[in-house]
């Protein structure tokens, strides 16, 4: 009598089912990880622009002259995740690409002349209706938890 070698069809199907289930769990988790990493890159790229707007607003007492051209801000160096970035009247607008495709972010400063403070309001919008992307955007770009949800 000869002995059989190898796996049965049922055993192979069970292994494929296990791999599919693990993949269904791992892929969304990995996508969220990539989005958070990309949003951290956006935060790092936007911070110098926020600082320049804050200095301009506090020195002038107004946001009227706080635009990229008037501040002499350098253009954004090539970025993996930011397609374009603009500063106009203190408002920083950017659009995402690659892992952040479809994401539009607006950072609006609110100047309190009496207190001499400036707070940022962020607005994240996504064309692709990606709730995890919007949640990552709101979480990473928040201003001490005082931003709009």
N, C-alpha and C positions, 0 to 999 in steps of 0.2 A: 504494500500500500504506500502510495507516495504522499508526502506531507505538503501542505499548501504553504506558500510564502506570500507575504504582502498583506495589504489591508482590504477589508471588504468594502463594498460600496457604501454601506450604512455607516461604517466607521469614518470614511472620508467625508460623508455628508455632515456628520456630527461635528467634525473638526472645522469644516467650512462654515457651519452655522455659528460656532463659537467665535471664529475669527470675524465674521460679519457683525455679531453683537458687540464685540470689543471695539471694532472699527466705528460702529455707530455711536459709541460713547466717546471714543477718543477724538474723533475728527472735530466735533463741535467744541470740545474743551480746548483743543489746539487752536482753533480759529479765534476763540475768545482771548487766548494767550497772545496770539499775534496782534489782535486789535489793541490790547492793552499796551503791548510793547510799542506799537506804532503811535499810539496816543502819547506815550511818554516821550517819544522822539519829537512829536509836535509841540509838546510843552517846552522841551528844551529849545526848540527853534523859535518859539514865540516869546519866550521870557525876555530876551534883549529888546524886542520891540515894545513890550509892555513897560519895561524900565524907562525907555526913551519917552514914551507917551506920558508916563507919570512925572518924570522930570520936567517935561515941557509944560504940562498942565499946572504943576505946582509953582513953576517959575513965572509963567504968564498969567496965572489965575483964570485961565480959560482953556478950552479944548479947541478953539477956533483955528489956531495956527499949528496944530499938532498933526500934520500929515507927513507922509514919507518924504516927499520932495522938499518940504519946508524944513524938516528936521535933518535932512541930509542922510537919511538912513540908507545903509547899503542894501542892495537887492539880496533877496534870499538866495543863499548858495544852493546848488542842486540838492534836492531832498528826495529821498525814496518815497515819502508818504505825503508830501505837500506839493500840489500842482501849482498853486499860486498863492501869494500873500499880498495884501494891500492894507495900507494905513491911511485913513482919511478922516479928518476931524477927530482924531483920537481913537476911532473905531477900527479895530483890527479884524479883517475878514480873510478867511482862507478856505481853500477847497482841497479835499484829499484825493489821493490816487493810490493805486495798488490795494493794499489791505484796507485802506480807508476810502475806496472809490465811492463816490456819491455823497460823501460827507461834506457839509457846509458848516463852518464854525464862524460865529461872530462874537467878538469880545468887545463889549461896550463899557467905557469908563464912566463912572458917575462921580463927578467932582463936588465935594462939599467945601465951598470956599471958606465958610465960617470956621470949620474945624481943621481946615487944611489937609483933608484926607481925600483919597481917591479909592473907590471900590470898583471892582470889575463884575459885570454881569455877563454870563456866557449863554449863548444860544446855539444848540447843536441841532442840525437838521440833516436827515438822510433821505436821498431819493429812493433807495432800495428798501425802505421800511425795515431796517435791521435793528431790532430792539437792543441786542447786545452791544452793537456799535454805539448807539446813542447813550446807553448806560455807561459805557467806558468813557465816552467823551465827557459826559457830565461829571463823572467821578474824578477823572484826571485833571480836568481844567477848572474845577471848582475853586472859589476864592474863599477859603476858610469856612466852607459850608454855607455861605450866605447867598449863593447864586440861585437863580430860578431853577426849578426842577426840570 
